[in-house]
Amino acid sequence: MGISKKLIYTLLVGLAFTSCVSKKKFASLQSELASTKADLERRGELVNDFKNKLVACEQERDRVATTNSAKDNQISDLKSQIEDLRRVRDTQMERVGDLTVLNRSANENINKTLAQLEKKDKYISLLQAAKSKADSLNLALAVNLKSALKDGLDDTDVDVKVDKTVVMVNLSDKMLFTSGSYKISPRAYSVLEKVAAIIKSRPDLEVMVEGYTDNVSINTACIEDNWDLSVKRSTSVVRTLQSKFGVDPNKIIAAGRGEYNTLTSNSTAEGRAINRRTRIILMPKLDQFYDLLNPDNVGK
């Protein structure tokens, strides 16, 4: 083979070898380029994520800044309030010193007042207890009287009731007296005997007998007017309770009320019959009330 042919052959082999190496590098470069592109895309996505996070952080920073500003304002307001409270406290502390002496005097007065109120409370409790006891006794007394007087009498002839601190027995005119007279009828003795028995069983009672008439005028040789008739009738009942049934005269009172203090109108015969009555009032003795109202008895 000639030199020229060898040279040509060598060049051709070199060119072929060179061409082969360039294709490998090209493929490698293409692969590297694709990888680089993919990496760029990934990093682009990371950049976008970081941008979004940055925006969120900036927004959070702005929100925190706003919140901190509001808190700073609140702190400033609270500091101002604290200063006001300190001034009020200092003023009150100054007043406390001035009020100390007055407070001692006030405490002494309050203690005295409380002691007086406590004594009054005991007194009121005593009065309430006494009233409750009196009410119970009066109720029992009224029940006993109704039970004792119900036999043989019409409801219109006798009426027993409790009125405040007393027990009242209203007896009709027709049951006690003959018409226009102050003489006790025989029929009345059985009733007055029962009343007398209850009066004698209660030595703590006083008895007032009141006579009442209607408004029809009366004037006889023995009776001057309705006042006179009412007094004579009450006196007749008192004498009968004393002399016939043994009631202590020291606890009996006779009173006449005339045609006044009526129960109903005198315009009808029925009304006048109701108003003509004798009332027997059973009541505690006055000295018992005086004892009850005595402050020295408080707490005993």
C-alpha positions, 0 to 999 in steps of 0.5 A: 500500500502506498503512503498516500493510501495509508494516510488516507486510510488513517485519516478515514479511521480517525474521522470515523473514530472522531465521529463516533466519540462526538455522538456519545458526547452528544447523547451524554450532553442531551441526557445532562441537558434533560436532567438539568431542565428537570432540575430547573423545573423542580427548583422553579417549583421550589422558588414558587413555594418559597415565594408563597411562603414569603408572602404568607410570612409577610402577611403574618408579620403584618397581622402580628404588627397590627396585633402588637400595636393593639396590645401596645394601645391596651397596655398603655390604657392599662397603665393609665388605669393603674395610675388612676387607681393608685391615685384613688388608693392614695386618696383613700389611704389618706381618708382612712386615717381621718376616718379611724377615730370616727370609725371607733365611735361609730362602732361603739354606737353600732354595738349599743344599737345592736344591743338595744335591737337584740333586747327589742327582738326578745321583747317582740318575741315575748309579745308574739309568744304571749299573743299566740298563747292568748289566741290558742286559749281564747280559741279553746275557750270559745270551743268550750262555750259553744259546746256547753251552750249548744244544747236546747238553744237555737242558733239565733239565741246564742252566738260565740266568737273570738274577736282579737284578744277576747271571747264574746257571747251574744245572747238574744233578748227573748232568751234572757228577759221578758219583753220590755223588762230587765227581769231574768227569765227562768229559761236563761238560768241554765245558760247563765249557769253554764257561762258561770261554770266556765268563768269560774274555771278561768280565774285569769279572766275578767268578764264584762256584761254589756246590755243593748236595746233597739231604737224604740223609745221606752219610758215607764215608772221604772225605766227612764229610757233605752240607756237605763234599760240596757244598764239594768239588764246588764246589772241583772245578768251580773247579779245572777252570775254572782248571787245564783252561780257564785261568780266572783264579783271582783271580776265582773263589770256591768255596762249599758250601751243603749240603742247604739253599736247596732249589729244591723238596721233597726228598720225591721222587726227582725233587725230590732230583735237582733240588736236587742241583746246582751253581750258577755265578754271574756277577756284577760285581766288588764294587769296581765297586759301591764306585766306583759308590756314591762320591759323588765320581763324581757327574757324571763 
